[in-house]
Amino acid sequence: MNKPLFKIHSWTALLAFVPLLVICITGSILVFKHEIDALLRQEQVRVTPQAERLPLDRLLSKVHQSYFDYEVVGWVLFQDPGRADVVYVIEKGTDQWSYLTLNGYTGALLAKPVPHDHHLTDWLLELHYTFLLHDAGLLITSLFAIMLILLGITGFILHRKFWKNFFTLRWRSRLVVYFSDLHKMLGIISAPVLLILGFTGAWWNIAGYLHELEEHADGHEHHMMQARLYSVDISLDAMIHQAQTAVPEFTTTYISLPWEPGVGITLWGNVPTGNILSSQYSSSVSFDAQTGARIARYDIREAGAGAFIVDTYRRLHFGDFAGLASRILWCVLGAAPLILAITGLTLWVKRRKQRARARYKRRQGAGAWSG
């Protein structure tokens, strides 16, 4: 059993070697995406908290007045009061999403609209989950995420008796022996996290790809933004108030505005659940884009076990469920494939050389016997 599994483990690792390194290293960096952004462009992503925010309707009007060639299609309201709002926009005559940042307390626009891969960490994010190949990249990275899962499972089975020598690192032995111990130890420690990252990453990418496929199955292209797709008379502030009434203790974290005809306005947010894995987008309230009437509500506390589990994928993938401690753990163990690749490749090369020498000796012995 071990020999076929070892071959599967080895060849999967060799095939996925470079792509998985790209995915895992960028993922580890992106655990601290906001901190890196704050270091590189603090004036665009950080604000000084004040007692009250300006009304959203006033902020929305400010964006429209300043960038009249764009339509607002999304608005991120972070739970960290020191983070600037992120506003997603589409330029008229195009279907391309951009984003800008603003100060929710003063209304100051902190950055002009830029493409979603404009800044360093944005580019790394695109590389992480699409390899910069857009929709096709979603499918490709999903394949490698599945291969990461396969590596984790086969590694667990191959070293299922790991506890016997779990803390053994033969420092003074030959390099190949030390690398073997290190590979097993680090593999066992990081495997649970890598399995979580692989599964949740594959789930999101496959779901995103299938959604895109379904939306455009009839061949129609993305809608080219020409004009506002919601009534100018609607009030986002009123909707937030209605959402809190419809879903008790609801806190809005993202506002989705129509980006194509037929789409309503949806407020996504979180509610107290007692579960640290519950995401900041676990519940939602939807409204008609023309009348502002509430048309649907979704409270994660009333959902089934399946929906509750799927909602945990976000925090499990980002590793922010236990604050800084879990983020550091996710960052470090998420980068484990770098060391696993170095040690694993070294062991594979050594074994290949050993087998080649053994074959050579057998041929030499056979030649001597026949002579």
GUDREN-360857 format. One record per residue (C-alpha): residue number from 1; x negated, y, z negated; chain; residue in one letter. Coordinates in nm, 4 decimals. Each point is the difference from the previous one (the first is absolute). Layout:
N
REC  resi         X         Y         Z  chain  resn
REC   NUM         X         Y         Z      A     a
...
This chain:
371
REC  resi         X         Y         Z  chain  resn
REC     1    0.0000    0.0000    0.0000      A     m
REC     2   -0.2773    0.2448   -0.0921      A     n
REC     3   -0.1881   -0.0356    0.3282      A     k
REC     4    0.2897    0.1087    0.2280      A     p
REC     5    0.0879    0.2778   -0.2448      A     l
REC     6   -0.3608    0.1145   -0.0076      A     f
REC     7   -0.0043    0.0179    0.3794      A     k
REC     8    0.3245    0.1990    0.0030      A     i
REC     9   -0.1378    0.2347   -0.2667      A     h
REC    10   -0.3341    0.0451    0.1768      A     s
REC    11    0.1295    0.0539    0.3526      A     w
REC    12    0.2801    0.2295   -0.1157      A     t
REC    13   -0.2583    0.2110   -0.1827      A     a
REC    14   -0.2261    0.0134    0.3051      A     l
REC    15    0.2843    0.0996    0.2320      A     l
REC    16    0.1361    0.2647   -0.2362      A     a
REC    17   -0.3364    0.1186   -0.1322      A     f
REC    18   -0.0222    0.3504    0.1501      A     v
REC    19    0.3726    0.0924    0.0116      A     p
REC    20    0.0530   -0.1029   -0.3627      A     l
REC    21   -0.2990    0.2052   -0.1083      A     l
REC    22    0.1496    0.3039    0.1745      A     v
REC    23    0.3399   -0.0580   -0.1619      A     i
REC    24   -0.1332   -0.0700   -0.3490      A     c
REC    25   -0.2654    0.2724   -0.0175      A     i
REC    26    0.2353    0.2688    0.1315      A     t
REC    27    0.2694   -0.1257   -0.2363      A     g
REC    28   -0.2317    0.0308   -0.2990      A     s
REC    29   -0.0879    0.3553    0.0994      A     i
REC    30    0.3662    0.0904    0.0509      A     l
REC    31    0.0885   -0.1003   -0.3560      A     v
REC    32   -0.1422    0.3419   -0.0834      A     f
REC    33    0.1238    0.1782    0.3122      A     k
REC    34    0.1440    0.2989   -0.1821      A     h
REC    35   -0.3090    0.0435   -0.2162      A     e
REC    36   -0.2172    0.0024    0.3132      A     i
REC    37    0.2343    0.2499    0.1659      A     d
REC    38   -0.0162    0.2192   -0.3099      A     a
REC    39   -0.3790   -0.0124    0.0122      A     l
REC    40   -0.0184    0.0875    0.3692      A     l
REC    41    0.2871    0.2502    0.0290      A     r
REC    42    0.1337    0.0785   -0.3447      A     q
REC    43    0.1677    0.3243    0.1057      A     e
REC    44    0.2247   -0.1970    0.2374      A     q
REC    45    0.1113   -0.2847   -0.2260      A     v
REC    46   -0.0066    0.1326   -0.3581      A     r
REC    47    0.2102    0.2736   -0.1615      A     v
REC    48    0.0289    0.1585   -0.3430      A     t
REC    49    0.3214   -0.1252   -0.1673      A     p
REC    50    0.2453    0.2652   -0.1143      A     q
REC    51    0.3174   -0.0068   -0.2061      A     a
REC    52    0.2366   -0.0242    0.2970      A     e
REC    53   -0.0168   -0.0971    0.3656      A     r
REC    54    0.1587    0.2154    0.2660      A     l
REC    55    0.3300   -0.1320    0.1409      A     p
REC    56   -0.0545   -0.2496    0.2802      A     l
REC    57    0.2360    0.1908    0.2277      A     d
REC    58   -0.2234    0.3043   -0.0316      A     r
REC    59   -0.3124   -0.2065    0.0654      A     l
REC    60    0.1619   -0.1636    0.3033      A     l
REC    61    0.0909    0.3413    0.1385      A     s
REC    62   -0.3604    0.1146   -0.0520      A     k
REC    63   -0.1345   -0.2910    0.2036      A     v
REC    64    0.2500    0.0607    0.2810      A     h
REC    65   -0.0829    0.3696    0.0135      A     q
REC    66   -0.3746   -0.0599    0.0022      A     s
REC    67    0.0035   -0.2883    0.2473      A     y
REC    68    0.3062    0.0563    0.2163      A     f
REC    69   -0.1361   -0.2340    0.2685      A     d
REC    70    0.0275   -0.2908   -0.2438      A     y
REC    71    0.2859   -0.1834   -0.1675      A     e
REC    72   -0.0296   -0.1406   -0.3519      A     v
REC    73    0.0661   -0.3752   -0.0142      A     v
REC    74   -0.1378   -0.1015   -0.3403      A     g
REC    75   -0.0958    0.1487   -0.3353      A     w
REC    76   -0.2110   -0.1657   -0.2703      A     v
REC    77    0.0595    0.1129   -0.3591      A     l
REC    78   -0.2795   -0.1478   -0.2078      A     f
REC    79    0.0492   -0.0943   -0.3633      A     q
REC    80   -0.3375    0.1556   -0.0764      A     d
REC    81    0.0868    0.3694   -0.0584      A     p
REC    82   -0.3481    0.1019    0.1127      A     g
REC    83    0.0375   -0.1405    0.3525      A     r
REC    84    0.1065    0.2128    0.2927      A     a
REC    85    0.3152   -0.1009    0.1878      A     d
REC    86   -0.0550   -0.1828    0.3293      A     v
REC    87    0.2431    0.0987    0.2749      A     v
REC    88    0.0286   -0.2118    0.3151      A     y
REC    89    0.0905    0.1831    0.3198      A     v
REC    90    0.0448   -0.0732    0.3705      A     i
REC    91   -0.0952    0.2603    0.2571      A     e
REC    92    0.2832    0.0839    0.2387      A     k
REC    93   -0.0358   -0.1650    0.3383      A     g
REC    94   -0.1922   -0.2925   -0.1492      A     t
REC    95    0.0562   -0.3099   -0.2115      A     d
REC    96   -0.3249    0.0409   -0.1929      A     q
REC    97    0.0092    0.0202   -0.3782      A     w
REC    98   -0.2286    0.2453   -0.1771      A     s
REC    99   -0.0155    0.1195   -0.3572      A     y
REC   100   -0.0768    0.3117   -0.1982      A     l
REC   101   -0.0367    0.0741   -0.3696      A     t
REC   102    0.1561    0.2737   -0.2095      A     l
REC   103    0.0179    0.1231   -0.3560      A     n
REC   104    0.3428   -0.0868   -0.1385      A     g
REC   105   -0.0323    0.2625   -0.2745      A     y
REC   106   -0.0956    0.3017    0.2120      A     t
REC   107    0.1079   -0.1021    0.3489      A     g
REC   108   -0.3508    0.0607    0.1345      A     a
REC   109   -0.0840   -0.2067    0.3071      A     l
REC   110   -0.3327   -0.1654   -0.0740      A     l
REC   111   -0.0762   -0.1664    0.3330      A     a
REC   112    0.1345    0.0228    0.3532      A     k
REC   113    0.1555   -0.3064    0.1690      A     p
REC   114   -0.2592   -0.2611    0.0956      A     v
REC   115    0.0308   -0.3543    0.1437      A     p
REC   116    0.0315   -0.2829   -0.2514      A     h
REC   117   -0.3555   -0.1163    0.0761      A     d
REC   118   -0.1634    0.3439   -0.0058      A     h
REC   119   -0.1879   -0.0084   -0.3305      A     h
REC   120   -0.2579   -0.2593   -0.1061      A     l
REC   121    0.2203   -0.1987   -0.2370      A     t
REC   122    0.2920    0.0164    0.2448      A     d
REC   123   -0.2245   -0.1480    0.2694      A     w
REC   124   -0.1153   -0.2698   -0.2420      A     l
REC   125    0.3635   -0.0825   -0.0753      A     l
REC   126    0.0768   -0.0432    0.3709      A     e
REC   127   -0.3103   -0.2159    0.0368      A     l
REC   128    0.1034   -0.2037   -0.3042      A     h
REC   129    0.3420   -0.1079    0.1179      A     y
REC   130   -0.0045    0.0363    0.3811      A     t
REC   131   -0.3684   -0.0058    0.1054      A     f
REC   132    0.0950    0.3259    0.1797      A     l
REC   133    0.2076   -0.2096    0.2440      A     l
REC   134    0.3440    0.1338   -0.0997      A     h
REC   135    0.2849   -0.2554    0.0135      A     d
REC   136   -0.2151   -0.2785    0.1456      A     a
REC   137   -0.2409    0.0571   -0.2855      A     g
REC   138    0.2735   -0.0797   -0.2515      A     l
REC   139    0.0248   -0.3493    0.1422      A     l
REC   140   -0.3769   -0.0483    0.0192      A     i
REC   141   -0.0653    0.1086   -0.3586      A     t
REC   142    0.2901   -0.2210   -0.1118      A     s
REC   143   -0.1772   -0.2979    0.1546      A     l
REC   144   -0.3179    0.0746   -0.1915      A     f
REC   145    0.1977    0.0568   -0.3207      A     a
REC   146    0.1422   -0.3500    0.0433      A     i
REC   147   -0.3533   -0.1302    0.0505      A     m
REC   148   -0.0978    0.1688   -0.3281      A     l
REC   149    0.2830   -0.1895   -0.1700      A     i
REC   150   -0.1228   -0.3240    0.1573      A     l
REC   151   -0.3526    0.0667   -0.1254      A     l
REC   152    0.1298    0.0609   -0.3516      A     g
REC   153    0.2100   -0.3169   -0.0065      A     i
REC   154   -0.2664   -0.2290    0.1484      A     t
REC   155   -0.2627    0.1512   -0.2303      A     g
REC   156    0.2179   -0.0707   -0.3028      A     f
REC   157    0.0537   -0.3607    0.1060      A     i
REC   158   -0.3677   -0.0579    0.0799      A     l
REC   159   -0.1017    0.1319   -0.3409      A     h
REC   160    0.3045   -0.1143   -0.1963      A     r
REC   161   -0.2253   -0.1237   -0.2827      A     k
REC   162   -0.1686    0.3366   -0.0217      A     f
REC   163    0.0335    0.0260   -0.3794      A     w
REC   164   -0.2681   -0.2655   -0.0532      A     k
REC   165   -0.2807    0.2281    0.1198      A     n
REC   166    0.1870    0.3287    0.0317      A     f
REC   167   -0.2551    0.2142   -0.1847      A     f
REC   168   -0.3049   -0.1732    0.1438      A     t
REC   169   -0.2348    0.2141    0.2079      A     l
REC   170   -0.3291   -0.1731    0.0609      A     r
REC   171   -0.2104    0.3155    0.0226      A     w
REC   172   -0.3370   -0.1709    0.0237      A     r
REC   173    0.0989   -0.2603    0.2561      A     s
REC   174   -0.0477    0.0266    0.3742      A     r
REC   175    0.1924    0.2802    0.1699      A     l
REC   176    0.2428   -0.2430    0.1609      A     v
REC   177    0.0885   -0.1481   -0.3422      A     v
REC   178    0.0486    0.3430   -0.1562      A     y
REC   179    0.2118    0.1137    0.2964      A     f
REC   180    0.2110   -0.3151   -0.0307      A     s
REC   181    0.0729    0.0727   -0.3679      A     d
REC   182    0.0682    0.3679    0.0699      A     l
REC   183    0.2315   -0.0823    0.2912      A     h
REC   184    0.2063   -0.2397   -0.2108      A     k
REC   185    0.0191    0.2293   -0.3031      A     m
REC   186    0.0877    0.3173    0.1902      A     l
REC   187    0.2386   -0.1899    0.2261      A     g
REC   188    0.1973   -0.1388   -0.2943      A     i
REC   189    0.0089    0.3366   -0.1800      A     i
REC   190    0.1095    0.1991    0.3044      A     s
REC   191    0.2272   -0.2595    0.1628      A     a
REC   192    0.3208    0.0965   -0.1885      A     p
REC   193   -0.0397    0.3665    0.0969      A     v
REC   194   -0.0978   -0.0827    0.3586      A     l
REC   195    0.3016   -0.2311    0.0323      A     l
REC   196    0.2271    0.2802   -0.1212      A     i
REC   197   -0.1589    0.2516    0.2362      A     l
REC   198    0.0123   -0.2403    0.2934      A     g
REC   199    0.3630   -0.0970   -0.0543      A     f
REC   200    0.1350    0.3504   -0.0620      A     t
REC   201   -0.2046    0.1452    0.2863      A     g
REC   202    0.1203   -0.2665    0.2430      A     a
REC   203    0.3596    0.0477   -0.1179      A     w
REC   204   -0.0043    0.3752    0.0603      A     w
REC   205   -0.1707   -0.0171    0.3366      A     n
REC   206    0.2175   -0.2791    0.1355      A     i
REC   207    0.3138    0.1738   -0.1282      A     a
REC   208   -0.1139    0.3274    0.1578      A     g
REC   209   -0.0772   -0.1649    0.3315      A     y
REC   210    0.3319   -0.1862    0.0112      A     l
REC   211    0.1875    0.3211   -0.0870      A     h
REC   212   -0.1729    0.1835    0.2840      A     e
REC   213    0.0757   -0.2899    0.2340      A     l
REC   214    0.3675   -0.0025   -0.0992      A     e
REC   215    0.0362    0.3775    0.0317      A     e
REC   216   -0.1333   -0.0006    0.3554      A     h
REC   217    0.1092   -0.3435    0.1193      A     a
REC   218    0.2131    0.1584    0.2730      A     d
REC   219   -0.3021    0.1806    0.1416      A     g
REC   220    0.0835    0.3547   -0.1086      A     h
REC   221   -0.2874    0.2176   -0.1156      A     e
REC   222   -0.0273    0.2001   -0.3197      A     h
REC   223    0.2240    0.3043   -0.0141      A     h
REC   224   -0.1635    0.3224    0.1155      A     m
REC   225    0.0799    0.2649   -0.2566      A     m
REC   226    0.1840    0.2906    0.1604      A     q
REC   227    0.2063    0.1533   -0.2772      A     a
REC   228    0.0947   -0.0498   -0.3624      A     r
REC   229    0.1994   -0.3190   -0.0489      A     l
REC   230    0.1759    0.1049   -0.3196      A     y
REC   231    0.2307    0.2869   -0.0862      A     s
REC   232   -0.1584    0.3283   -0.1079      A     v
REC   233    0.2719    0.0243   -0.2664      A     d
REC   234   -0.1111   -0.3023   -0.2013      A     i
REC   235   -0.1747    0.0514   -0.3330      A     s
REC   236   -0.2810   -0.2314   -0.1078      A     l
REC   237    0.0297    0.1299   -0.3551      A     d
REC   238    0.3691   -0.0915   -0.0060      A     a
REC   239   -0.0828   -0.3463    0.1339      A     m
REC   240   -0.2577   -0.0550   -0.2736      A     i
REC   241    0.2626    0.0930   -0.2584      A     h
REC   242    0.2542   -0.2371    0.1607      A     q
REC   243   -0.2580   -0.2782    0.0081      A     a
REC   244   -0.0559    0.0338   -0.3743      A     q
REC   245    0.3742   -0.0341   -0.0508      A     t
REC   246    0.0324   -0.2970    0.2359      A     a
REC   247   -0.2976   -0.1861   -0.1477      A     v
REC   248   -0.0525    0.0817   -0.3699      A     p
REC   249   -0.3534    0.1124   -0.0937      A     e
REC   250   -0.0987    0.0174    0.3683      A     f
REC   251   -0.3148    0.2014    0.0811      A     t
REC   252   -0.0494    0.0939    0.3652      A     t
REC   253   -0.3471   -0.0776    0.1344      A     t
REC   254    0.0559    0.0072    0.3772      A     y
REC   255    0.2560    0.1693    0.2227      A     i
REC   256    0.0508   -0.1555    0.3424      A     s
REC   257    0.1543    0.2361    0.2558      A     l
REC   258    0.1204   -0.1034    0.3491      A     p
REC   259   -0.2782   -0.0598    0.2525      A     w
REC   260    0.2352   -0.1359    0.2659      A     e
REC   261    0.3748    0.0271    0.0717      A     p
REC   262    0.2310   -0.2081   -0.2180      A     g
REC   263   -0.2289   -0.0026   -0.3022      A     v
REC   264    0.1255    0.1417   -0.3294      A     g
REC   265   -0.1772    0.1634   -0.2911      A     i
REC   266   -0.1299   -0.2345   -0.2685      A     t
REC   267   -0.1439    0.0864   -0.3379      A     l
REC   268   -0.2343   -0.2672   -0.1304      A     w
REC   269   -0.1028   -0.0092   -0.3623      A     g
REC   270   -0.0611   -0.1966   -0.3143      A     n
REC   271    0.2056   -0.0847   -0.3049      A     v
REC   272   -0.1005   -0.1384   -0.3427      A     p
REC   273   -0.0093   -0.3796    0.0217      A     t
REC   274   -0.2416   -0.1019   -0.2732      A     g
REC   275   -0.2124   -0.1680    0.2678      A     n
REC   276   -0.3448    0.1512    0.0592      A     i
REC   277    0.0028   -0.1486    0.3515      A     l
REC   278    0.3131    0.1889    0.1043      A     s
REC   279   -0.0889    0.2407    0.2813      A     s
REC   280    0.0622    0.3724    0.0284      A     q
REC   281    0.2321   -0.0703    0.2958      A     y
REC   282    0.2067   -0.2748   -0.1594      A     s
REC   283    0.3421    0.1666    0.0338      A     s
REC   284    0.1680    0.2284    0.2516      A     s
REC   285    0.3001    0.2182    0.0764      A     v
REC   286    0.1036    0.0773    0.3592      A     s
REC   287    0.1942    0.2930    0.1438      A     f
REC   288    0.1606    0.0945    0.3299      A     d
REC   289   -0.2392    0.2292    0.1878      A     a
REC   290    0.2775    0.2296    0.1238      A     q
REC   291    0.2455    0.0222   -0.2885      A     t
REC   292   -0.2293   -0.0736   -0.2934      A     g
REC   293    0.2519   -0.2520   -0.1349      A     a
REC   294   -0.1403   -0.2910   -0.1977      A     r
REC   295    0.0373   -0.3216    0.1980      A     i
REC   296   -0.2005   -0.2604   -0.1958      A     a
REC   297   -0.1871   -0.0669   -0.3207      A     r
REC   298   -0.2468   -0.2710   -0.0981      A     y
REC   299   -0.1078   -0.0621   -0.3582      A     d
REC   300   -0.2793   -0.2560   -0.0410      A     i
REC   301    0.1372   -0.0841   -0.3453      A     r
REC   302    0.3113   -0.1401    0.1678      A     e
REC   303   -0.1887   -0.1928    0.2680      A     a
REC   304   -0.0789   -0.3697    0.0103      A     g
REC   305   -0.3267   -0.1663   -0.0936      A     a
REC   306   -0.1229   -0.0038    0.3611      A     g
REC   307    0.0255    0.3767    0.0432      A     a
REC   308   -0.1551    0.0530   -0.3411      A     f
REC   309   -0.2989   -0.2157    0.0945      A     i
REC   310   -0.0522    0.1687    0.3376      A     v
REC   311    0.0044    0.3387   -0.1710      A     d
REC   312   -0.3016   -0.1036   -0.2095      A     t
REC   313   -0.2152   -0.0479    0.3110      A     y
REC   314   -0.0878    0.3694    0.0193      A     r
REC   315   -0.1566    0.0273   -0.3457      A     r
REC   316   -0.1558   -0.3449    0.0334      A     l
REC   317   -0.1676    0.1034    0.3241      A     h
REC   318   -0.1220    0.3396   -0.1203      A     f
REC   319   -0.0891   -0.1264   -0.3469      A     g
REC   320    0.1376    0.3069   -0.1786      A     d
REC   321    0.2340   -0.1878   -0.2349      A     f
REC   322   -0.2255    0.0383   -0.3066      A     a
REC   323   -0.1587    0.3349    0.0693      A     g
REC   324   -0.3717    0.0492    0.0495      A     l
REC   325   -0.0960   -0.3412   -0.1412      A     a
REC   326    0.1938   -0.2001    0.2601      A     s
REC   327   -0.1132    0.2320    0.2794      A     r
REC   328   -0.3661   -0.0535   -0.0887      A     i
REC   329    0.0588   -0.3765   -0.0176      A     l
REC   330    0.1723    0.0005    0.3406      A     w
REC   331   -0.2769    0.2150    0.1474      A     c
REC   332   -0.2794   -0.2278   -0.1237      A     v
REC   333    0.1635   -0.3366    0.0707      A     l
REC   334    0.1416    0.1243    0.3288      A     g
REC   335   -0.3577    0.0531    0.1174      A     a
REC   336   -0.1062   -0.3495   -0.1127      A     a
REC   337    0.0116   -0.1359    0.3598      A     p
REC   338   -0.3168    0.2013    0.0692      A     l
REC   339   -0.2007   -0.2139   -0.2457      A     i
REC   340    0.1984   -0.3127    0.0871      A     l
REC   341   -0.0846    0.0544    0.3670      A     a
REC   342   -0.3722    0.0454   -0.0690      A     i
REC   343   -0.0242   -0.3035   -0.2283      A     t
REC   344    0.2306   -0.2140    0.2129      A     g
REC   345   -0.1810    0.0798    0.3247      A     l
REC   346   -0.3364   -0.0712   -0.1632      A     t
REC   347    0.1228   -0.3372   -0.1272      A     l
REC   348    0.1460   -0.0874    0.3408      A     w
REC   349   -0.3265    0.0822    0.1802      A     v
REC   350   -0.2018   -0.2006   -0.2545      A     k
REC   351    0.2263   -0.3020    0.0391      A     r
REC   352   -0.0211    0.0227    0.3791      A     r
REC   353   -0.3797   -0.0018   -0.0218      A     k
REC   354    0.0018   -0.2921   -0.2429      A     q
REC   355    0.2282   -0.2032    0.2277      A     r
REC   356   -0.2175    0.0843    0.3003      A     a
REC   357   -0.3123   -0.1197   -0.1833      A     r
REC   358    0.1796   -0.3169   -0.1095      A     a
REC   359    0.1050   -0.0756    0.3593      A     r
REC   360   -0.3542    0.0614    0.1198      A     y
REC   361   -0.1412   -0.2415   -0.2590      A     k
REC   362    0.2566   -0.2644    0.0952      A     r
REC   363   -0.0949    0.0320    0.3653      A     r
REC   364   -0.3683   -0.0200   -0.0907      A     q
REC   365    0.0657   -0.3093   -0.2077      A     g
REC   366    0.2037   -0.1624    0.2760      A     a
REC   367   -0.2769    0.0743    0.2506      A     g
REC   368   -0.2665   -0.1510   -0.2228      A     a
REC   369    0.2130   -0.3125   -0.0592      A     w
REC   370    0.0699   -0.0517    0.3690      A     s
REC   371   -0.3709    0.0582    0.0822      A     g
